[in-house]
Amino acid sequence: MWKCFEPEEARWYHWNLNGAEVYLRREGDEWRTALRSVLFQEATPSADGPEPDRAPRNLPEYSAVGVGRQVVLRPWFYEKPYCVNFRDRIRLMPETETRLDLALPPVLRLELAGGLELTRFTPFLLPETWSGEDTMSGFLGVSLSVPSPPWSVTGASSFIHGEIIFRNQTKTILDIDRLVLYTDSLNVYKKEGDLRCETVVVDTNSNGELRINPRPGTPDGYEAIPVARKNGMGNILIRRSADLIKNIAGR
């Protein structure tokens, strides 16, 4: 799904992206696309494409002009942070750790080989949420409930999979019910139809300070897709640590 390919002239192609859809057709230097997003809770287990198909029905079409013959569908993260809400509160005993799998909904871009963007869209519609003490000091993010998606993903998927490691190095119990996840320093990796990002480590030291950083390194057998913007995610998250853990027992 994530490889460059050369579509035949005047023929429609189709991606099924866990219920969302992308249609593409090339005539000379004109590229026509049709897109269908779905609500996050309406996502389905399967994903595949591109495959030759009939013209889309009941979908608006968009046109772009660009010189090239090969095209690629690239996954990316939302520019807004993911405000992750845990349906079941995570309770960490003193000096313990736990791991949690994530499946992050992406933003997708259709690009000509060489990086020229034809279109971008969000296949899964997420509600926006405000995080902060007041309207002046907070920020807007996309709300994501975990576990997500609601089914077990096997095989090809348009979701970006990752892992969060929570470490409680204090002498008190930690109750965690939400996390603000910035993706500025995360890369996306691919292997066939599977997408992954770096593991994110959340450390709490004896002073109650939060240290949150990606664990660098390419997963075995994967290759990087784009190069992420390096803006120091760990430092941003430390400054906004009040948004990360709602309750620390005993405080």
N, C-alpha and C positions, 0 to 999 in steps of 0.2 A: 504493500500500500504506500510505502514511503520512498519508492525508487523513482528516478526520472524515467519517463517513457515518452514515445513519440506517437501521438494519436494519428490515425488515418484522416485524410482530408474529408470534411463534410460528414463525419460520423460522430454520433453522440456516445459518450462514455459515462459510467456511473460508479460512484463509491457509495456503499452502504456503511455508515459509521455509527454502529450501535443505535440505529434508528434514525439518526440524522442522514441527510443525503446531499451529495454534490454531483451535478451533471456538468459535462464539458463537451464543447464541439469547436473544432478549428476549421476556418475557411480562409486560406491564405494567411494573412497577418491578423485577421479578426478572430478573437476568442470569445465564445459565448458560454456563459455559465448560468446555472440555476441552482438555488440553494434552499434547503429546508432544515430548519432547526427544530428541536423538540425540547419539551420541558425535561429537566434533569431526571425527574422521577419516572419519565416515560422511556428512558434508555433501555435498549434491548441487548442481549448477550453477544450478538454476532456482528462481525465487521469484515468487509472484503472490498476488493476493487483495485484498480479501475477495470471495468468490464464493458464491452460494447452493449448498448442498450437502445431502446426506443427513445424518442424525444420526451422530455418531461411533460407531465400534465398538471395543469392548475398551479404552476409555479411561475413567478415572474422571472424573466430572463435579463441578464446583464451582459454588456458588451465592453470589451477592451481591445485595444490594438497594440500589438507588440511583435517585434521581429524575433522569430525563433521557431523551432520545431519540437523541442522537448519541453515537457512540463513536469512539475513535481508538486505534491501536496505535503506541506511542512507543518508539523505541530509546534505550538508555542504556548507559553503561559499567559494568563490574563495579566494586563498591566496593573490592575488593582490587586491588593493582597487577598488571599483566600482566608476568610474568617471561618475556621473549622470548628464546628460544634459537635461534641461527642455525645451521642445518644445515651450511652452508658458512661457515667462519670468514672474516670480513671483514678484509682486510689493507690498511691505508692507508699509502702512502708519505709521507715528509715533505712538508708544505705541499700536500696534495691533499685532495680531498673526493669523496664518493660519495653516491648517493641510493638509498633502498630503499623499495619500496612495501609497505604493510601492509594486511591485511584483518582487523580486530579483531572477534571475536565479541561480540555485544551482550547486555545484559539487556533484556527487553521488558516493557512495561507496557501493559495495557489500561485506558484511562481514559475516563470520561464527559467530554463537552465541558465545560470548566471546571476539569479537573484531578483530579476524584475518581477515585482508583485502584480498579479492580475486582479486578485480579490482576496479578501479575508473575511471570515465570519466565525461566530461562536456556535458550534453545533448543539450545545446544551445550554438552555436558558436557566440562569441562576438568579435568585433574588439578590438585590443589593442590600447592604446593612451598614449602619453607622457604628463605629467603634470609637470610644473616647469618653472623657468625663463630661464634656459639653460640646456644643456646636462649633466652638472656636478652636478647640485643641484636638479634635478627633480627625478621623479620615473615613473615606468610603471604601468598602470592600465588597467582595461577593461572598454570599453565605453558602457554606457547604456542610451538610450533615454527614457524619461518619458513624457506622461503616457506610462506605459508598464505593461503587454503586451497590444497589440492594441485592445483587446476585453475584455469584462467584465467577470471576472472569477467567476463562481458559482460552488459549489460542490468541488469534489476532484481536486487537482492541485499539480504539482511538483514544483511550484514557492513558495518561502518563502515570505510571506506577512508581511509587516510592515508599520509603520506610522512615518512620520517626522513632528514635530511641530516646526514652525519657529516663533520666538518672536522678535519683534522690540521694544526694550526699549529705543531707542534714539529719538531725536527730528527731525531726518531727514528721508527722504524716502529711503527705501532699494529696489534695483532692483537685483534680484537673478536669474542667468541663469545657474549656474552649482554648483555641490557639489561633493566633494571627500569624499566618505563614506568608512571608515575603519570598519571592522567587527570583530576585535580581541576580543572585549568585549561583543559581542552579542551571545546569546544562541538561539537555534532552539527548538521550541515546536510543538507538534503534537496533533491533535484531529481528530480521524478517518483519512480521507484523506486530511485534511487541515494542513498547516504549517504556523507558525508565528514566529516572533522574537520580541525583545523588541522595544518599541517606542524610537526614537531618538529625543532629544530636542536640538534645536539650539537657543541659547540665545545671544543677542547682548546688551551689557550694555551701559551706557552713555558715556563711554570712547571709544566705538567702538570695544571693545574686544569681541571675539567670544568664547562662552562656549558651547561645544557640548558633550553631554553625553547620554548614554542609560538610560531610566527610568526603574529601576529594578522591578522585580515581574513577576510571572508566570501568563499568561492570564487565565481567568476563564475557567475551564473545560479542560485545556491543561496539558500535561506533557512534561518535558524536554527530549530531545533526547540525544545529547552529551553535555559535559561541555565545554564551550568556553574557549579559551586561554585568560587569563586576563592580558593584557599588557597596560592598561590605555589608552583606546581610546580617552578619553577626552583630556588628556595632549598632545597626538600626534596631535590631530586636532587643538588645540590652537596654537601650534608651527607652524603649516602649514596653518594658517588661510587665508593667501593670496590666497590659491587655492580654498577657499570655496565660497566667494562672489566676483563676478567680478566687480560690480559697486555699489558704495554707493553714492547716489545722493548728490550733493553739495560738493564733494571732488575732 
